[in-house]
Amino acid sequence: MTSGAGQRESVFAQALLDSDVGIPDTLKGRDGRRPTRRFAVYRNNVYASLIDMLAGRFPATAKLVGEEFFRAMAREYVEKTPPRSAVLLRYGGDVPDFIDAFPPASAVPYLADVARLEWAWHEAYHAADAEPLSQDALTALGPRAEDIGFVFHPSSRLVRSAYPVITIWELTMRDGEDEPGRLPAGGEDALVLRPVLQVTVRRLPPGGAAFAEALMAGEKLPAAARIALELDPAFDLAANLGGLMRSSALAAAR
């Protein structure tokens, strides 16, 4: 059962994060009147702090559309999707889906995928640590190595895009371009992870995303390779497995 104080706090929080909700009846100023202006200032400050936080988590996304557009979009996101917890580490995870459904953002078709890449970076940065699988440990499996599965590093995230999303992200963060040029044709798939101290973003070769995705889903090595090869005839098992090992994306064999 919710206590009286807890219920008042819930009502206050709802009013604070929903501009359509009026000031709680229990909230009074020293003169006994409702502090409409003070509450509005406080609400705006809370909104501004959440928008600032989102701008920090999606810097390339913000640069691509400009500060004014991003802050207006982020404000609408905050209004429709207020925080559900005081722990804000996970807040903003559905921003890419919000962008997909936000009509004014449709002029930048790759914007949501850039946001997905940035959220993957955020998740990888805050993920748990783990020792990567060593080449010696893999070699020690001997013949069994041909029919094993893998456990990925806890920070590993896949981002698949029909757009050259990594190139767009790199150009935007490096040059600050609001409309990146020199874009390659076709899409790019990214493996984002933090094997040690630094988050890395790796372009996956042909079939690499399907291969990694199948391994993450629990498929054994031969089955994952078949899936990737069926989707992309250019898939190279040795190159892809070697790339996963070199990038420290694999934490254990099973």
C-alpha positions in Angstrom: 0.0 0.0 0.0 1.4 3.4 -0.9 1.9 5.8 2.0 0.4 9.3 2.0 3.8 10.8 1.5 4.6 8.3 -1.3 1.4 9.1 -3.0 2.1 12.9 -2.8 5.5 12.3 -4.3 4.1 10.3 -7.1 1.5 13.0 -7.9 4.2 15.7 -7.8 6.5 13.7 -10.1 3.7 13.1 -12.6 2.8 16.8 -12.7 6.4 17.7 -13.0 7.0 15.6 -16.1 3.7 16.0 -17.8 2.9 19.5 -19.0 -0.8 18.6 -19.4 -1.1 17.9 -15.7 -1.8 20.8 -13.4 0.0 21.7 -10.2 -1.0 19.3 -7.4 -3.7 20.7 -5.1 -1.6 20.1 -2.1 1.2 22.4 -3.3 0.9 25.8 -1.8 3.1 28.8 -1.4 3.8 30.7 1.8 1.0 33.0 1.0 -1.4 30.0 0.6 -1.7 30.4 -3.1 -0.6 27.9 -5.8 3.0 28.7 -6.9 2.2 28.5 -10.7 5.2 30.4 -11.9 7.7 28.8 -9.6 6.5 25.3 -10.5 6.7 26.1 -14.2 10.3 27.3 -13.8 11.2 24.1 -11.8 9.5 22.0 -14.5 11.5 23.7 -17.3 14.7 23.1 -15.3 14.0 19.4 -15.0 13.1 19.2 -18.7 16.3 21.1 -19.6 18.5 18.7 -17.5 16.9 15.6 -19.2 17.4 17.2 -22.6 21.0 18.0 -21.8 21.5 14.4 -20.8 20.1 13.1 -24.0 22.2 15.5 -26.1 25.2 14.1 -24.3 24.3 10.5 -25.1 23.4 11.3 -28.8 26.0 13.9 -29.8 26.2 12.9 -33.5 22.4 12.7 -33.7 22.2 16.2 -32.3 24.8 17.6 -34.7 23.1 16.1 -37.7 19.8 18.0 -37.1 21.1 21.0 -35.2 20.7 22.0 -31.6 17.3 23.7 -32.0 15.7 20.7 -33.8 17.3 18.2 -31.5 16.2 19.9 -28.3 12.6 20.3 -29.6 12.6 16.7 -30.5 14.1 15.6 -27.2 11.6 17.7 -25.3 8.7 15.9 -27.0 10.4 12.6 -26.2 10.7 13.6 -22.5 7.0 14.6 -22.5 5.9 11.3 -24.0 8.4 9.1 -22.3 9.3 10.5 -18.9 11.8 8.6 -16.7 10.4 5.7 -14.8 13.3 5.4 -12.4 15.6 7.6 -10.5 18.5 5.6 -12.1 18.9 7.4 -15.4 21.6 5.1 -16.9 19.0 3.4 -19.1 17.0 6.4 -20.0 17.0 7.1 -23.7 17.2 3.6 -25.0 14.1 4.0 -27.1 15.1 7.3 -28.6 15.9 5.6 -31.9 12.5 4.1 -32.1 11.0 7.5 -31.2 13.0 9.1 -34.0 11.6 6.5 -36.5 8.1 7.5 -35.6 8.8 11.3 -35.4 7.6 12.8 -38.8 9.8 15.9 -38.8 12.9 13.6 -38.6 12.0 11.8 -41.8 14.0 14.3 -43.8 17.2 12.6 -42.4 16.4 8.9 -43.1 19.5 7.6 -41.4 19.0 9.6 -38.2 17.5 6.8 -36.1 20.3 4.4 -37.1 22.9 6.9 -36.0 21.1 7.1 -32.7 21.1 3.3 -32.5 24.8 3.3 -33.0 25.3 5.9 -30.3 23.1 4.0 -27.8 25.1 0.9 -28.5 28.2 2.9 -27.7 26.6 4.0 -24.4 25.6 0.5 -23.5 29.0 -0.9 -24.3 30.7 1.8 -22.2 28.7 0.8 -19.2 28.7 -3.0 -19.7 30.3 -5.4 -17.4 34.0 -6.4 -17.8 35.1 -9.8 -18.9 38.4 -11.4 -20.1 38.4 -12.1 -23.8 38.9 -15.6 -25.2 42.5 -16.1 -26.1 43.8 -17.6 -29.2 45.6 -20.2 -27.1 42.4 -21.2 -25.4 40.7 -21.6 -28.8 43.6 -23.6 -30.2 43.5 -25.9 -27.2 40.1 -27.1 -28.2 41.6 -29.0 -31.1 39.2 -30.7 -33.5 36.3 -29.7 -31.3 36.8 -26.1 -32.3 35.0 -26.8 -35.5 31.7 -27.4 -33.7 31.5 -25.0 -30.8 29.5 -22.0 -29.8 30.7 -18.8 -28.3 29.8 -16.5 -25.5 30.3 -12.8 -26.5 31.9 -10.2 -24.4 29.1 -8.5 -22.3 29.7 -5.2 -24.0 29.1 -6.5 -27.5 26.3 -4.8 -29.4 25.3 -5.2 -33.1 23.9 -2.4 -35.1 22.7 -3.2 -38.6 21.8 -0.5 -41.0 20.7 0.0 -44.6 22.8 3.3 -44.5 26.5 3.8 -44.2 25.9 4.6 -40.5 29.4 4.2 -39.3 30.8 6.5 -41.9 28.1 9.1 -41.1 28.9 8.9 -37.4 32.6 9.2 -37.9 32.4 12.2 -40.2 29.9 13.9 -38.0 32.0 13.4 -34.8 35.3 14.2 -36.5 34.3 17.1 -38.7 31.0 18.3 -37.2 29.3 18.1 -40.5 25.6 18.6 -40.4 25.2 16.9 -43.7 28.1 14.4 -44.3 29.4 14.0 -47.8 31.6 11.4 -49.3 29.2 8.6 -48.3 29.7 5.1 -49.7 26.8 3.4 -51.3 24.9 0.7 -49.3 24.6 0.0 -45.7 27.1 -0.7 -42.9 26.8 -3.1 -40.0 28.7 -2.4 -36.8 30.0 -4.4 -33.9 30.3 -2.1 -30.9 32.2 -3.3 -27.8 34.5 -2.3 -25.0 36.9 -5.2 -24.4 39.2 -3.2 -22.1 39.0 0.5 -21.5 37.9 2.0 -24.8 34.8 1.5 -26.8 35.5 0.4 -30.4 33.2 0.5 -33.4 34.1 -2.1 -36.0 32.7 -2.4 -39.5 31.7 -6.0 -40.2 32.6 -7.6 -43.5 30.1 -9.3 -45.8 27.9 -11.7 -43.8 29.6 -10.6 -40.6 26.5 -9.3 -38.9 24.4 -12.4 -39.7 27.2 -14.6 -38.5 27.7 -12.7 -35.2 23.9 -12.5 -34.7 23.6 -16.3 -35.1 26.4 -17.0 -32.7 24.9 -14.6 -30.2 21.6 -16.5 -30.5 23.3 -19.7 -29.5 24.1 -21.3 -32.9 27.2 -23.4 -33.2 29.9 -22.4 -35.5 29.0 -24.4 -38.6 25.3 -23.4 -38.4 26.2 -19.7 -38.0 28.5 -19.9 -41.0 25.8 -21.6 -43.1 23.3 -18.8 -42.1 25.8 -16.1 -43.1 26.7 -17.8 -46.3 23.1 -18.2 -47.4 22.5 -14.5 -46.9 25.8 -13.3 -48.4 27.8 -15.6 -50.8 30.9 -13.4 -50.1 31.0 -14.5 -46.5 34.4 -15.7 -45.4 34.4 -17.8 -42.3 38.1 -17.5 -41.5 38.1 -13.7 -41.9 35.0 -13.2 -39.8 36.1 -15.5 -37.0 39.5 -14.0 -37.0 38.1 -10.5 -36.8 35.9 -11.4 -33.8 39.0 -12.9 -32.1 41.2 -9.9 -32.9 38.6 -7.4 -31.7 38.2 -9.4 -28.4 34.5 -9.8 -29.0 34.5 -13.4 -27.8 34.6 -14.1 -24.1 34.4 -17.9 -24.0 33.8 -21.1 -26.0 31.0 -23.5 -25.2 
